Amino acid sequence: MKILIIEDDLEAAAYLAKAFREAGIVSDHASDGESGLFMASENAYDVLVIDRMLPRRDGLSVISELRRKGIHTPVLILSALGQVDDRVTGLRAGGDDYLPKPYSFNELLARVEVLGRRKGAPEQDMVYRVGDLELDRLSHTVRRQGKEIVLQPREFRLLEYLMKNSGQVVTRTMLLENVWDYHFDPQTNVIDVHVSRLRSKIEKDFDAPLLRTVRGAGYMIKDEARADG
């Protein structure tokens, strides 16, 4: 994966470049909006990581201009402005995800990996499969080994999001935003309860576990048997 970091804080940009490199991701860097717009327009990237407050041209203006040019590279916005209205403004400008500062690099990495997969994966896939588990988005049915599994609406949305990002760590914050539509942490165990219920339904009476907790990071659904094989 190759990404572009548009960030005017040189120390922060150097840290991100080093951390991404250690995670196996190649990055280029632009230190202002005009340079970033030029590089994003002239080169192919899997993901753009754009700071909202930039010299010469602000981040939202960069994103809007890229979209106007027909460039739809996934964009993750970084910003010290973390209120719900700020996030909505960023997403409406054409951003795909919005991460307020301060943030953990693990959270940033998980989101970049998800956006990178989104670029290559057709959004219109109607059926998701992980091992012998199958989710049909049109009929809203879930089956494993041909046996139908009845899920509540929220459980279905949770499984759909996990399967859409199978093999990738999905953080709690990502689940709150994409499954519950929360842009804040309600400080409850709502995710743990639903994950536990979902795990019970899709793994009970079946041999191979699929949904696992990644300690300190989040959750991942993956066909472990295929990975081991």
Backbone as a ProteinNet text record, in pm:
[ID]
protein_1_A
[PRIMARY]
MKILIIEDDLEAAAYLAKAFREAGIVSDHASDGESGLFMASENAYDVLVIDRMLPRRDGLSVISELRRKGIHTPVLILSALGQVDDRVTGLRAGGDDYLPKPYSFNELLARVEVLGRRKGAPEQDMVYRVGDLELDRLSHTVRRQGKEIVLQPREFRLLEYLMKNSGQVVTRTMLLENVWDYHFDPQTNVIDVHVSRLRSKIEKDFDAPLLRTVRGAGYMIKDEARADG
[TERTIARY]
84.6	0	88.3	45	118.7	22.8	63.7	-22.4	49.9	-28.5	26.3	-16.4	80.8	54.3	68.3	-40.1	-35.4	-46.6	65.5	75.2	184.2	151	249.7	339.8	301.5	385.7	491.7	613.6	717	752.6	751.5	783.4	676	548.7	438.5	443.3	473	479.3	591	706.6	819.4	783.7	715.8	672.1	577.4	479.9	382.6	451.2	541.4	610.7	687.9	755.4	833.4	740.6	630.3	537.9	470.3	432.4	371.9	473.2	597.5	701.4	720.1	716.5	730.3	610.9	497.2	377.4	370.1	474.5	479.8	408.8	385.7	315.3	411.4	421.8	508.2	432.4	502.4	434.3	518.1	447.9	507.5	455.2	521.8	480.7	474.9	371	360.2	334.6	399.5	391.4	292.1	224.4	121.6	14.5	-98.1	-212.2	-188.6	-120.6	-96.8	-7.2	99.9	189.5	115.3	33.5	-42.4	-141.4	-208.5	-304.7	-234.2	-117.9	-42.3	-1.3	55.1	102.3	-12.5	-124.4	-240.3	-303.2	-287.5	-344	-255.1	-123.5	-29.1	14.1	-6.7	40.8	-74.1	-53.3	-155.3	-126	-223.3	-211.1	-332.2	-311.6	-423	-507.2	-443	-512	-439.8	-516.9	-460.4	-491.2	-388.7	-405.8	-382.2	-488.6	-481.2	-515.1	-422.3	-449.4	-546.4	-639.4	-741.9	-686.1	-600.7	-546.2	-408.9	-401	-276.6	-247	-118.4	-84.5	-109.2	-127.8	-145.2	-280.7	-332.2	-466	-509.3	-626.5	-665.7	-708.6	-709.1	-733.8	-866.6	-973	-1105.3	-1109.1	-1039	-1031.7	-956.4	-850.9	-775.9	-867.8	-943.5	-1032.6	-1140	-1201.8	-1306.8	-1254.9	-1133.5	-1076.2	-1043.2	-993.4	-966.3	-1095.2	-1201.5	-1329.6	-1383	-1362.1	-1407.7	-1334.2	-1208.1	-1128.8	-1161	-1246.9	-1281.1	-1184.6	-1104.2	-1010.1	-1077.4	-1100.5	-1179.4	-1096.7	-965.9	-881.1	-937.1	-951.6	-1004.7	-921.8	-991.6	-926.2	-960.3	-857	-876.2	-830.2	-919.8	-890.2	-841.5	-730.6	-682	-710.9	-763.2	-794.8	-803.7	-762.7	-780.9	-925.5	-1002.5	-1144.7	-1223.2	-1270.8	-1329	-1477.1	-1546.5	-1689.7	-1764.6	-1885.8	-1965.8	-1983.6	-2013.2	-2033	-1906.7	-1790	-1664.4	-1646	-1679.9	-1668	-1762.2	-1885.2	-1983.9	-1936.7	-1881.6	-1829.5	-1718.9	-1630	-1520.3	-1569.2	-1666.4	-1718.8	-1796.6	-1868.7	-1943.8	-1851.7	-1732.2	-1635.2	-1577.3	-1602	-1551.5	-1460.2	-1438.8	-1357.5	-1431.1	-1354.3	-1414.7	-1414.1	-1322.5	-1314.3	-1252.5	-1273.5	-1232	-1182.6	-1057.2	-998.6	-950.3	-1013.3	-970.9	-840.4	-763	-640.9	-676.7	-602.6	-495.5	-553	-475.9	-521.3	-407.4	-441.2	-337.1	-301	-176	-136.3	-208.5	-233.2	-304.6	-443	-509.8	-640.9	-626.8	-526.9	-503.2	-469.9	-382.8	-341.8	-460.3	-544.7	-661.4	-751.7	-772.1	-859.9	-798	-668.6	-601.2	-609.3	-590.1	-597.2	-737.2	-839.6	-977.5	-1003	-958.3	-977.7	-899.6	-781.7	-701.9	-771.2	-836.7	-910.9	-1033.2	-1094.1	-1215	-1187.2	-1066.2	-1033.9	-1037.9	-989.7	-983.7	-1103.9	-1191.7	-1305.7	-1432.7	-1505.5	-1629.4	-1731.9	-1781.5	-1877.6	-2008.9	-2034	-2163.5	-2172.5	-2069.4	-2079.2	-2201.7	-2286.8	-2410.9	-2397.4	-2297.8	-2279	-2136.1	-2123.4	-1992	-1972.2	-1850.3	-1819.2	-1688.4	-1690.6	-1569.8	-1575.1	-1488.6	-1495.1	-1629.2	-1696.7	-1827.3	-1943.6	-1911.3	-2013.2	-2047.6	-2176.5	-2222	-2328.8	-2312.1	-2409.1	-2460.1	-2590.7	-2654.4	-2715.5	-2662	-2707	-2844.8	-2882.7	-3013.9	-3126.8	-3109.5	-3215.8	-3203.2	-3094.3	-3067.6	-3068.8	-3002.8	-2993.3	-2847.3	-2825.6	-2692.3	-2699.5	-2604.3	-2598.4	-2455.9	-2447.9	-2318	-2335.7	-2255.4	-2269.2	-2412.1	-2472.9	-2607.8	-2719.1	-2683.3	-2783.2	-2808.9	-2935.5	-2966.7	-2947.2	-2888.7	-2865.8	-2948.3	-3036.5	-3125.1	-3056	-3042.4	-2977.5	-3074.1	-3057.4	-3129.3	-3068.9	-3142.8	-3092.2	-2953.7	-2929.2	-2799.4	-2690	-2722.1	-2625.8	-2590.7	-2691	-2667.4	-2572.7	-2598	-2511.7	-2368.9	-2357.8	-2226.4	-2151.7	-2218.9	-2155.3	-2123	-2213.8	-2190.2	-2063.6	-2046.7	-1929	-1801.7	-1807.7	-1691	-1652.8	-1753.2	-1724.9	-1677.8	-1730.6	-1685.2	-1536.2	-1488.3	-1348.1	-1278	-1315.3	-1259.2	-1107	-1043.1	-897.2	-830.4	-910.1	-857.1	-906.1	-820.8	-863.9	-962.3	-1076.6	-1177	-1182.7	-1156.1	-1149.5	-1289.1	-1295.4	-1422.8	-1481.1	-1393.2	-1440.5	-1501.4	-1439.7	-1492.8	-1630.6	-1648.5	-1779.1	-1882.5	-1844.8	-1938	-1984.6	-1892.7	-1926.4	-2006.7	-1971.5	-2029.5	-2147.2	-2158.1	-2269.2	-2372.4	-2324.9	-2416.6	-2439.4	-2361.7	-2372.4	-2343.4	-2257.3	-2212.3	-2080.7	-2065.7	-1936.8	-1877.3	-1907	-1849.7	-1855.8	-1779.7	-1779.8	-1880.6	-1989.7	-2090.7	-2046.2	-1923.1	-1868	-1956.8	-2005.7	-2082.4	-2018.5	-2069.6	-2017	-2105.9	-2174.2	-2268.7	-2200.8	-2078.2	-2009.8	-1977.6	-1923.5	-1887	-2008.5	-2122.2	-2244.1	-2286.5	-2288.5	-2332.9	-2233.4	-2104.1	-2004.1	-2017.2	-2038.2	-2053.3	-2174.5	-2287.3	-2408.7	-2387.3	-2323.8	-2299.8	-2207.2	-2101.5	-2006.4	-2076.7	-2163.6	-2237.5	-2322.3	-2386.3	-2477.1	-2403.2	-2289.2	-2221.8	-2118.4	-2089.8	-1988.1	-2040.2	-2154.1	-2210.4	-2249.8	-2216.8	-2247.4	-2159.7	-2058.2	-1965.7	-1823.9	-1739.3	-1606	-1510	-1505.5	-1401	-1445.9	-1370	-1400	-1364.9	-1442.8	-1419.5	-1395	-1468	-1463.9	-1374.2	-1268.8	-1178.4	-1155.1	-1123.8	-1089.9	-940	-898.3	-756.4	-728.6	-664.8	-650.2	-585.2	-651.7	-599.5	-620.5	-684.8	-701.4	-847.7	-912.4	-1051.5	-1091.5	-1152.7	-1205.5	-1169.5	-1166.6	-1138.1	-1215.9	-1274.7	-1336.6	-1250.5	-1216.5	-1118.6	-1135.2	-1111.4	-1115	-979.2	-970.9	-844.3	-794.6	-888.4	-849.7	-775.2	-824.5	-757.2	-622.9	-616.1	-490	-385.2	-430.6	-338	-294.4	-386	-355.5	-264.1
-119.7	0	125	224.6	350.9	464.6	550.5	658.5	792.9	899	1034.3	1100.1	1152.8	1225.8	1375.1	1449.8	1595.5	1656.9	1698.8	1741.2	1846.6	1964	2071.5	2061	1978.5	1955.4	1851.7	1897	1809.3	1696.3	1726	1622.8	1514.5	1555.7	1459.1	1378.2	1443.5	1374.1	1269.9	1305.8	1211.7	1090.7	1115.8	1005.2	912.2	970.8	889.7	808.6	872.5	802.4	682.5	701.2	592.6	480.5	517.5	417.4	340.3	410.7	342	249.5	295.6	213.1	83.7	92.4	-27.2	-120.5	-63.3	-144.7	-194.7	-166.9	-215.6	-127.1	-0.5	92.7	202.2	221.7	325.1	457.5	566.6	696.3	805.4	900.4	1025.9	1134.5	1252.2	1359.7	1493.2	1568.8	1706.8	1793.3	1910.5	1991.5	2107	2120.6	2224.7	2178.8	2249.2	2207	2209.1	2310.6	2319.3	2205.4	2179.5	2068.3	1935.5	1920.5	1797.4	1775.9	1883.8	1874.4	1832.1	1890.6	1855.2	1707.8	1662.5	1524.2	1424.7	1456.9	1366.5	1361.4	1470.2	1475.6	1404.2	1407.3	1355.6	1212.2	1161.3	1027.1	940.1	809.1	714.2	672.3	693.1	651.3	566.8	481.8	400.1	477.7	563	642.2	776	881.4	1012.2	1041.8	1077.3	1118.3	1268.8	1345.9	1491.1	1563.2	1647	1732.8	1843	1876.2	1973.2	2115.8	2154.6	2290.5	2291.2	2345	2344.9	2484.1	2517.5	2645	2637	2752.5	2770.9	2721.4	2611.7	2564.7	2466.6	2490.9	2404.1	2266.6	2171.2	2032.4	2007.7	2072.4	2050.4	2102.1	2212.3	2266.2	2169.8	2107.8	2007.7	1892.7	1843.6	1730.1	1767.6	1883.2	1927.4	1939.3	1991.1	2008.1	1873.1	1780	1645.7	1580.1	1593.7	1533.1	1601.1	1732.8	1806	1755.4	1716.4	1664.9	1519.1	1458.8	1318.8	1221	1268.2	1180.3	1133.9	1003.6	951	864.5	889.9	819.1	837.6	729	742.4	839.4	922.8	1026.2	1009.4	1011.6	1016.5	1154.3	1226.5	1361.3	1355.6	1422.9	1439.3	1582.8	1599.4	1735.6	1746.8	1864.6	1896.3	1934	1957.2	1990.7	1861	1822.7	1690.4	1685.7	1800.1	1799.2	1732	1686.4	1616.4	1702.2	1831.9	1920.1	1930.2	1929.5	1936.2	1810.7	1697	1571	1568.6	1612.4	1614.3	1703.6	1819.5	1911.1	1845.3	1775.4	1707.1	1597.5	1520.3	1411.7	1467.4	1576.7	1637.9	1699.7	1738.5	1795.7	1688.2	1561.5	1452.5	1356.2	1378.9	1285.7	1154.3	1045.7	914.2	876.4	935	907.2	1029.1	1040.7	1161.4	1116.9	1149.1	1107.9	1231	1261.9	1380.3	1355.1	1461.9	1456.6	1483.1	1425.4	1327.8	1189.6	1107.9	974.5	876	749.3	646.7	602.5	567.2	524.4	395.9	307.2	182.8	212.1	312.4	351.9	406.1	490.8	547.4	436.8	345.2	236.9	150.1	116.2	32.4	100.7	230.3	304.1	315.8	338.2	346	211.9	102.4	-30.2	-57.9	-17.5	-36	47.1	171.8	257.6	203.3	149.3	92.1	-26.5	-106.2	-220.5	-171.8	-65.3	-13.9	26.4	80.1	125	8.7	-107.9	-220.9	-312.2	-293.1	-383.2	-315.3	-379.5	-318.2	-305.5	-184.3	-157.3	-229.4	-266.4	-322.7	-472.7	-535.1	-676.4	-698.8	-789	-813.4	-927.5	-1013.7	-1127.9	-1126.1	-1129.7	-1139.1	-1282.1	-1334.4	-1469.7	-1468.3	-1533.3	-1557.7	-1703.8	-1785	-1928.2	-1982.8	-2053.6	-2110.7	-2022.6	-1899.6	-1803.1	-1712.3	-1694.1	-1615	-1515.7	-1389.9	-1284.4	-1225.6	-1229.1	-1174.2	-1039.4	-931.8	-796.7	-765.1	-829.6	-803.1	-869.2	-997.4	-1070.2	-1058.4	-996.7	-982.6	-1118.1	-1213.6	-1346.9	-1381.7	-1463.3	-1511.5	-1663.3	-1729.6	-1875.5	-1921.1	-2031.7	-2096.1	-2244.4	-2297.6	-2435.7	-2462.5	-2360.7	-2376.1	-2359.1	-2346.3	-2333.3	-2185.5	-2144	-2003.2	-1963.1	-1845.5	-1789.8	-1662.2	-1657.3	-1542.1	-1436.4	-1315.2	-1205.2	-1089	-1014.2	-889.4	-784.2	-677.6	-577.6	-523.1	-492	-437.4	-542.8	-665.5	-774.5	-793.4	-778.8	-792.4	-682	-557.6	-445.6	-466.3	-517.4	-542.8	-648.6	-757.7	-864.4	-816.9	-740.4	-687.8	-602.7	-515.8	-428.8	-509.8	-606.5	-690.9	-771.9	-828.1	-910.7	-825.6	-705.3	-612.8	-585.5	-587.8	-560.2	-684.4	-800	-925.6	-928.1	-983.6	-991.5	-866	-762	-635.3	-611.4	-551.5	-512.7	-397.2	-411	-304.9	-255.6	-128.3	-76.1	-49	-32.3	-1.7	130	229.4	358.4	345	264	241.8	176	84.2	19	117.8	200	300.2	393.5	433.6	529.1	464.9	342.2	282	189.2	137.5	46.7	115.7	198.4	267.9	414.7	465.2	606.4	701.8	657.9	744.4	808.3	937.6	1002	1045.8	964.5	983.6	848.2	831.3	705	714.5	637.4	646.3	585.4	530.5	472.9	361.5	277.8	160.5	37	-79.5	-203.2	-253.5	-161.5	-201	-284.8	-250	-326.1	-466.3	-476.3	-607.8	-700.1	-645.8	-725.8	-778	-689.2	-730.6	-825.7	-801.5	-892.4	-1030	-1033.4	-1161.2	-1238	-1167	-1230.6	-1281.2	-1196.8	-1233.7	-1353.5	-1353.5	-1464.9	-1595.2	-1587.6	-1706.1	-1760.4	-1670.5	-1714.6	-1773.2	-1714.3	-1761	-1870.2	-1897.1	-1998.4	-2118.2	-2101.3	-2213.8	-2325.1	-2447.8	-2565.9	-2575.7	-2489.2	-2498.3	-2514.3	-2580.9	-2614.8	-2495.6	-2422.4	-2321.2	-2184.5	-2122.8	-1984.9	-1887.7	-1782.3	-1682.9	-1543	-1509.8	-1374	-1371.8	-1292.8	-1290.3	-1147.5	-1138.5	-1010.5	-990.7	-875.5	-841.5	-749.4	-803.1	-732.7	-595.2	-493.7	-358.4	-289.3	-359.2	-299.7	-300	-416	-422.2	-564.8	-582.7	-714.2	-743.9	-874.4	-915.4	-1042.2	-1046.8	-1169.8	-1225.2	-1351.9	-1409.5	-1560.7	-1617.5	-1761.6	-1816.8	-1854.3	-1898.4	-2026.3	-2113.8	-2240.2	-2213.9	-2118.4	-2085	-2022.1	-1935.3	-1870.2	-1972.5	-2072.2	-2173.6	-2265.5	-2287.4	-2377.3	-2311.6
0	0	0	-76.4	-81.5	-46.5	47.5	91.9	80.5	83	87.3	217.1	291.4	415.6	386.2	403.4	385.4	524.6	578.2	717.8	729.5	785.6	794.8	917.1	1014.8	1131.3	1092.2	1067.6	1013.6	1109.3	1238.6	1338.1	1337.6	1333.6	1329.8	1201.4	1090.4	961.5	960.6	1018.5	1023.9	1109.4	1221.8	1308.7	1233.3	1163.5	1089.5	979.6	905.8	797.9	851.9	965.1	1026.7	1074.3	1140.9	1192.5	1078.8	973.4	858.5	791.5	780.4	718.4	797	929.9	1013.5	997.7	955.9	932.6	788.6	710.1	573	472.2	508.1	419.5	374.6	243.5	186.6	188	221.7	225.4	160.4	98.3	53.9	146.2	143.7	233.9	160.9	189.1	143.1	265.4	271.7	393.2	384.2	268.8	258.2	159.9	159.5	80.3	-69.1	-119.9	-264	-312.2	-238.2	-274.8	-266.9	-161.2	-144.6	-257.9	-297.9	-407.6	-535.9	-563.3	-683.9	-681	-567.9	-558.8	-568.2	-503.6	-506.4	-645	-721.3	-856.5	-957.9	-934.1	-1033.1	-1007.9	-887.6	-851.7	-802.8	-811.4	-765.6	-621.8	-534.9	-394.9	-357.3	-257.7	-208.3	-108.5	-29.7	72.4	87	113.8	147.2	293.2	369.6	509.2	512.4	537	521.2	651.3	695.2	810.4	766.6	853.7	813.5	803.3	897.3	900	833.7	711.3	635.5	581.4	564	497.8	347.3	285.4	141	89.4	139.6	104.8	212.9	273.6	385.9	335.2	428.1	391.8	323.5	371.1	311.4	167.9	142.4	7	-84.6	-32.4	-109.8	-150.2	-52	-78	-180.3	-162.1	-253.4	-396.3	-411.2	-545.1	-608.1	-527.3	-579.5	-628.7	-550.4	-590.6	-717	-726.8	-845.4	-969.5	-952.1	-1063.2	-1095.9	-1017.2	-1041.1	-978.6	-883.8	-812.3	-683.7	-672.7	-561.6	-466.8	-460.7	-364.9	-223.4	-145.8	-9.6	74	151.7	232.5	380.2	464.4	609.1	655.2	721.4	769	913.8	942	1079	1122.1	1242.8	1284.9	1435.7	1485.6	1627.4	1655.1	1549.8	1564.2	1566.1	1685.6	1699	1729.8	1722.7	1749	1634.4	1663.9	1563.2	1438.7	1455.4	1340.3	1254.9	1320.1	1246.1	1160.8	1217.7	1143.9	1025	1048.4	941	826.9	862	760.2	678.4	745.9	677.2	584.2	629.4	546.4	427.4	449.5	339.4	234.6	276.1	180.8	89.8	123.2	40.2	111.7	243.3	320.7	342.7	359.4	383	530.8	605.1	748.1	815.4	945.9	1019.3	1155.8	1186.7	1313.9	1389.1	1503.4	1579.9	1655.2	1671.4	1752	1897.6	1992.4	1973.1	1940.7	1875	1835.4	1861.5	1868.1	1878.6	1737.1	1716	1581.9	1542.5	1639.1	1606.4	1549.1	1604.8	1553.3	1410.7	1389	1256.1	1156.1	1195	1105.9	1065.7	1163.4	1132.9	1031.5	1047.8	957	817.1	810.6	680.6	608	681	618.2	563.6	639	592.5	467.5	466.6	349.3	229.1	254.2	145.6	80.9	160.7	106.6	30.7	78.3	13.8	-129.7	-155.9	-291.4	-389.3	-345.5	-437.9	-432.5	-332.5	-316.7	-364.8	-455.8	-503.9	-393.3	-375.3	-269.1	-293.6	-423.2	-456.2	-430.9	-373.8	-339.9	-253	-296.5	-223.4	-124.1	-145.6	-56.3	-3.3	128.7	191.5	241.3	225.6	273	350.8	464.8	543	583.7	524.6	549.6	504	593.1	558.5	604.8	644.9	686.5	569	544.7	429.6	473.3	434.3	465.2	334.2	315.8	196	231.4	173.1	208.2	151.7	43.2	-16.9	60.7	89.6	160.8	312.1	359	503	572.6	511.2	571.3	596	697.9	732.3	741.8	679.5	685.6	713.8	784.6	803.7	778.9	689.8	644.1	597.3	536.4	482.1	583.9	710.2	816.6	844.6	841.4	862.4	1008.1	1027.1	1160.7	1171.5	1270.1	1286.6	1372	1316.9	1387.6	1404.9	1513.6	1531.9	1437.6	1403.6	1308.3	1342	1470.5	1507.8	1494.5	1526.5	1511.6	1363.9	1277.8	1134.3	1086	1128.2	1088.3	1139	1260.4	1318.5	1236.9	1206.6	1128.8	987.6	928.7	793.3	789.1	888.2	889.6	912.6	1001.4	1027.4	903.2	834.5	716.9	598.9	588.9	483.7	499.2	623.7	654	708.2	656.4	706.8	692.4	792.6	793.2	843.5	874	923.6	1066.6	1148	1282.1	1270.7	1334.7	1340	1484.8	1506.1	1642.4	1698.2	1828.2	1893.9	1841.6	1822.9	1773	1634.7	1549.2	1414.5	1421	1513.3	1528.6	1580	1677.5	1729.8	1618.4	1531.9	1425.8	1313.7	1275.9	1156.5	1182.2	1303.3	1335.3	1423.4	1517.2	1608.7	1572	1476.3	1436.8	1552	1645.4	1753.6	1711.2	1735.3	1711.9	1845.1	1945.5	2078.2	2146	2250.9	2324.2	2438.5	2433.4	2538.6	2671.7	2673.8	2798.3	2853.3	2762.3	2804.2	2741.5	2782.1	2725.2	2611.6	2542.5	2438.2	2329.1	2292.5	2187.7	2236.5	2357.3	2411.3	2418.1	2460.2	2471.7	2334.6	2235.5	2101.9	2035.5	2053.9	1997.1	2060.8	2191	2261	2209.1	2192.8	2139.4	1997.3	1916.3	1776.9	1768.3	1848	1847.2	1883.1	1983.4	2024.9	1910.5	1836.1	1729.3	1608.9	1573.4	1451.7	1478.4	1608.4	1638	1715.6	1783.2	1858.1	1761.7	1795.8	1714.3	1589.4	1578.5	1465.5	1519.1	1442	1490.5	1490.7	1380.4	1363.8	1413.4	1505.3	1545.2	1432.8	1420.2	1315.4	1372.1	1477.8	1532.9	1655.8	1647.2	1762.6	1810.7	1938.9	2000.6	1991.1	1939.7	1932.4	2050.5	2150.5	2277.7	2259.5	2313.9	2307.2	2174	2077.8	1945.1	1900.8	1906.2	1860	1827.8	1711.2	1673.2	1528.3	1496.9	1360.2	1329.6	1209.5	1164	1052.1	1062.4	970.6	966.5	848.8	834.4	880.9	1007.7	1064.7	998.8	958.7	897.4	767.4	686.8	561.2	588.5	692.6	726	769.3	847.3	894.9	781.8	685.2	575.4	476.3
[MASK]
+++++++++++++++++++++++++++++++++++++++++++++++++++++++++++++++++++++++++++++++++++++++++++++++++++++++++++++++++++++++++++++++++++++++++++++++++++++++++++++++++++++++++++++++++++++++++++++++++++++++++++++++++++++++++++++++++++++

